[in-house]
């Protein structure tokens, strides 16, 4: 009898049904929380860029004191505050999600790529191209501010040219972020959830 017990150990009792249900509920709650944080982050980023774009358009169309401009400024400030509060938490959630999706031991080291091949692959991504375009528009904003600030006479031709360069850069940056970067990131997030 002792030899049979050594070969076939006694079955352990299954975990209580309550702990399994509680574990599933916690995992569902954690998944719902991470999805909510990610949705809030993407929506807040979109509101931030739309508010800034509406403020720039309103400022150009009817001046700074216009009700549309004031409302857009309030939306932008509220979105910026929410972004600063949500960004750290959403970055932690995204990092944990990415870390959980990768099994370090199962991943083999990829074959080394040349720098040109890696750069070519990165430049195929539309978000990278849009970020480069946004940086170019940011340089236009900086150049416009420098030209406008260098003008000695208020209302001079140089100041108007600087203002025009600044406005082109600001509107271009807002357009790229609103209409290219945010929708692509939203679609990628949605596709990731659909596949999971």
C-alpha positions as CSV (number, residue, x, y, z in Angstrom):
1,X,0.0,0.0,0.0
2,X,2.9,2.4,0.8
3,X,4.4,1.7,-2.6
4,X,1.1,2.5,-4.4
5,X,0.8,5.8,-2.4
6,X,4.3,6.8,-3.4
7,X,3.6,6.1,-7.1
8,X,0.2,7.7,-7.1
9,X,0.1,10.7,-4.8
10,X,-3.2,11.6,-3.2
11,X,-5.0,14.2,-5.3
12,X,-4.9,17.7,-3.8
13,X,-8.2,19.4,-3.2
14,X,-9.2,22.0,-5.8
15,X,-9.1,25.6,-4.8
16,X,-12.4,26.9,-3.3
17,X,-14.8,28.1,-5.9
18,X,-15.0,31.5,-4.2
19,X,-11.3,32.2,-4.7
20,X,-11.5,31.3,-8.5
21,X,-14.5,33.6,-8.9
22,X,-12.7,36.4,-7.0
23,X,-9.6,36.0,-9.1
24,X,-11.6,36.2,-12.3
25,X,-13.4,39.3,-11.1
26,X,-10.2,41.0,-10.2
27,X,-8.6,40.2,-13.6
28,X,-11.8,41.5,-15.4
29,X,-11.8,44.6,-13.2
30,X,-8.1,45.2,-13.9
31,X,-8.6,44.8,-17.6
32,X,-11.6,47.2,-17.5
33,X,-9.6,49.7,-15.5
34,X,-6.6,49.6,-17.9
35,X,-9.0,50.0,-20.9
36,X,-10.7,53.0,-19.3
37,X,-7.3,54.7,-18.6
38,X,-6.1,54.1,-22.1
39,X,-9.4,55.5,-23.6
40,X,-9.2,58.5,-21.3
41,X,-5.6,59.1,-22.4
42,X,-6.4,59.0,-26.1
43,X,-9.6,61.1,-25.7
44,X,-7.8,63.6,-23.6
45,X,-5.0,63.8,-26.1
46,X,-7.5,64.4,-28.9
47,X,-9.3,67.1,-26.8
48,X,-6.0,68.8,-26.1
49,X,-5.1,69.1,-29.8
50,X,-8.6,70.1,-30.9
51,X,-8.8,72.7,-28.2
52,X,-5.4,74.2,-29.2
53,X,-6.4,74.1,-32.9
54,X,-9.8,75.8,-32.2
55,X,-8.0,78.4,-30.1
56,X,-5.6,79.2,-32.9
57,X,-8.3,79.4,-35.6
58,X,-10.5,81.5,-33.3
59,X,-7.6,83.8,-32.5
60,X,-6.9,84.3,-36.2
61,X,-10.6,84.7,-37.2
62,X,-12.0,87.0,-34.5
63,X,-9.3,87.8,-32.0
64,X,-8.4,86.7,-28.5
65,X,-11.5,88.1,-26.7
66,X,-14.0,86.2,-28.9
67,X,-16.3,83.7,-27.0
68,X,-15.2,80.9,-29.3
69,X,-11.6,81.6,-28.4
70,X,-12.3,81.8,-24.7
71,X,-14.2,78.5,-24.8
72,X,-11.5,76.8,-26.8
73,X,-8.9,78.1,-24.3
74,X,-11.0,76.6,-21.4
75,X,-11.2,73.2,-23.2
76,X,-7.5,73.3,-23.8
77,X,-6.6,74.1,-20.2
78,X,-9.0,71.4,-18.9
79,X,-7.6,68.9,-21.3
80,X,-4.0,69.8,-20.4
81,X,-4.7,69.4,-16.7
82,X,-6.4,66.1,-17.2
83,X,-3.6,65.0,-19.5
84,X,-1.0,65.8,-16.8
85,X,-3.0,63.7,-14.3
86,X,-3.7,60.8,-16.6
87,X,-0.4,60.5,-18.5
88,X,1.7,58.9,-15.7
89,X,-1.0,56.3,-14.9
90,X,-1.6,55.5,-18.6
91,X,2.1,55.2,-19.3
92,X,2.4,52.7,-16.4
93,X,-0.6,50.7,-17.7
94,X,0.8,50.7,-21.2
95,X,4.3,49.6,-20.0
96,X,2.8,46.8,-17.9
97,X,0.6,45.7,-20.8
98,X,3.6,45.6,-23.2
99,X,5.7,43.8,-20.6
100,X,3.1,41.2,-20.0
101,X,2.7,40.6,-23.8
102,X,6.4,39.7,-24.2
103,X,7.8,36.5,-22.8
104,X,11.5,37.3,-22.5
105,X,12.7,33.7,-22.4
106,X,10.7,32.7,-25.5
107,X,11.8,35.6,-27.6
108,X,14.9,34.9,-29.7
109,X,17.3,37.6,-30.5
110,X,16.5,39.0,-33.9
111,X,19.1,39.1,-36.5
112,X,21.0,42.4,-36.4
113,X,19.8,45.0,-38.9
114,X,21.9,47.6,-40.5
115,X,21.1,51.2,-39.5
116,X,19.8,52.0,-42.9
117,X,17.4,49.0,-42.8
118,X,16.1,50.0,-39.3
119,X,15.7,53.6,-40.4
120,X,13.8,52.6,-43.5
121,X,11.5,50.4,-41.5
122,X,10.8,53.2,-39.0
123,X,10.1,55.7,-41.8
124,X,7.4,53.5,-43.1
125,X,5.3,54.1,-40.0
126,X,2.8,57.0,-40.6
127,X,3.1,58.2,-37.0
128,X,6.8,58.7,-37.3
129,X,6.3,60.6,-40.5
130,X,3.6,62.7,-38.8
131,X,5.9,63.4,-35.8
132,X,8.6,64.6,-38.2
133,X,6.1,66.9,-39.9
134,X,5.0,68.2,-36.5
135,X,8.6,68.9,-35.6
136,X,9.0,70.9,-38.9
137,X,6.0,72.9,-38.0
138,X,7.3,73.5,-34.5
139,X,10.5,74.9,-36.1
140,X,8.3,77.2,-38.1
141,X,6.6,78.4,-34.9
142,X,10.0,79.1,-33.4
143,X,11.2,80.9,-36.5
144,X,8.0,83.0,-36.5
145,X,8.5,83.9,-32.9
146,X,12.1,84.9,-33.5
147,X,11.2,87.0,-36.6
148,X,8.3,88.6,-34.7
149,X,10.4,89.3,-31.6
150,X,13.2,90.8,-33.7
151,X,10.9,93.4,-35.1
152,X,11.5,96.8,-33.5
153,X,8.3,98.5,-34.7
154,X,4.9,97.2,-33.7
155,X,2.7,96.5,-36.8
156,X,5.7,96.5,-39.2
157,X,6.0,94.3,-42.2
158,X,8.6,92.1,-40.4
159,X,6.2,91.6,-37.4
160,X,3.4,90.6,-39.8
161,X,5.7,88.1,-41.6
162,X,6.7,86.6,-38.3
163,X,3.1,86.3,-37.2
164,X,2.2,84.6,-40.5
165,X,5.1,82.1,-40.1
166,X,4.0,81.4,-36.5
167,X,0.4,80.9,-37.5
168,X,1.3,78.5,-40.4
169,X,3.5,76.5,-38.0
170,X,0.9,76.4,-35.2
171,X,-2.0,75.5,-37.5
172,X,0.1,72.9,-39.3
173,X,1.2,71.3,-36.0
174,X,-2.4,71.2,-34.7
175,X,-3.7,69.7,-38.0
176,X,-1.1,67.0,-38.1
177,X,-1.7,66.0,-34.5
178,X,-5.6,66.2,-34.7
179,X,-6.1,64.6,-38.1
180,X,-3.2,62.1,-38.4
181,X,-1.5,61.2,-35.1
182,X,-4.5,60.9,-32.8
183,X,-6.7,58.9,-35.3
184,X,-3.9,56.5,-36.1
185,X,-3.1,55.9,-32.4
186,X,-6.8,55.4,-31.7
187,X,-7.2,52.8,-34.5
188,X,-4.0,51.0,-33.3
189,X,-5.3,50.9,-29.8
190,X,-8.7,49.6,-31.0
191,X,-7.2,46.9,-33.2
192,X,-5.0,45.8,-30.3
193,X,-8.1,45.4,-28.1
194,X,-10.0,43.6,-30.9
195,X,-7.2,41.1,-31.3
196,X,-6.9,40.4,-27.5
